[in-house]
Amino acid sequence: MAIELAGRLEVLRVETVGPGGEFGWSSMLHGAGRYFQSRALDGVQALAFAAADLRQMCEEDPRFGYALMTRLLAVVAERLQATRLQIVDMHWTPAKRAGA
């Protein structure tokens, strides 16, 4: 599964998610928007959860909610780092890195 950031002129692949990987975390943010798009590169089997039901489960079982949100925060941090590295690679030439 490719996790991509779609711009006006191009699509930047931020990360490739393999078996056991997570995507769709932004649905947990009460409709705050999508930050990345997912695109299948091969056949995919995925589990889908209704975000409202999952949020309700988190509220009813705070230990579960804490564990889930901790994991989702780790996914978000990994994706942010991957995005940052992609942008740096795209826009920093060796001359710019050397201060020229």
C-alpha positions in Angstrom: 0.0 0.0 0.0 1.5 3.3 -1.0 0.9 6.3 1.3 1.0 9.4 -0.8 0.8 13.1 -0.4 -1.1 14.6 -3.4 -0.1 18.0 -4.6 -1.4 20.1 -7.4 1.3 19.0 -9.9 2.6 15.7 -8.6 2.1 12.9 -6.1 4.8 12.2 -3.5 5.0 8.7 -2.2 5.8 9.1 1.5 5.9 5.5 2.6 5.1 2.0 1.5 3.1 0.1 4.1 3.6 -3.6 4.2 1.7 -6.4 5.9 0.5 -5.4 9.3 0.8 -1.7 8.6 -1.7 1.0 9.4 -3.4 3.5 7.3 -6.6 5.6 7.5 -5.7 7.0 10.9 -7.1 10.5 10.1 -10.6 9.1 10.3 -10.2 9.1 14.1 -10.0 12.9 14.1 -13.7 13.6 13.9 -13.8 14.6 10.3 -10.9 16.9 10.5 -9.8 16.0 6.9 -7.5 13.7 5.1 -3.8 14.2 5.2 -2.5 11.4 2.9 -4.1 9.1 0.3 -3.6 5.4 0.1 -3.2 3.4 -3.1 -2.9 -0.3 -3.4 0.2 -1.5 -5.2 -0.8 -5.2 -5.2 -3.7 -7.2 -3.9 -4.6 -6.0 -0.4 -6.5 -7.5 2.5 -7.5 -4.9 5.1 -9.5 -4.6 8.2 -11.9 -1.7 8.3 -13.4 -0.1 11.3 -16.1 2.5 11.6 -14.3 5.5 13.1 -17.3 6.5 15.3 -17.6 3.0 16.7 -13.8 2.9 17.4 -13.9 6.3 19.1 -16.8 5.0 21.3 -14.8 2.0 22.2 -11.9 4.2 23.3 -14.3 6.3 25.5 -15.8 3.2 27.1 -12.4 1.5 27.7 -9.8 4.1 28.5 -7.0 1.5 28.6 -7.9 0.4 25.1 -8.2 4.0 24.0 -4.8 4.9 25.4 -3.2 1.9 23.7 -4.8 2.7 20.4 -4.0 6.4 20.5 -0.4 5.7 21.5 0.0 3.4 18.5 -1.7 5.9 16.2 0.5 8.7 17.5 3.6 6.5 16.6 2.2 6.0 13.1 1.6 9.7 12.7 5.2 10.5 13.9 6.7 7.9 11.5 4.7 9.3 8.6 5.6 12.9 9.5 9.3 11.9 9.6 9.0 10.1 6.2 7.3 13.1 4.7 10.0 15.4 6.0 12.8 13.2 4.6 11.1 13.1 1.2 10.8 16.9 1.0 14.4 17.3 2.1 15.5 14.9 -0.6 13.4 16.6 -3.3 14.5 20.2 -2.5 18.0 20.1 -1.1 20.7 19.6 -3.7 24.3 18.8 -2.5 25.3 22.4 -3.3 22.5 23.7 -1.0 23.5 21.3 1.8 27.1 22.5 1.6 26.0 26.2 1.9 26.9 27.1 -1.7 
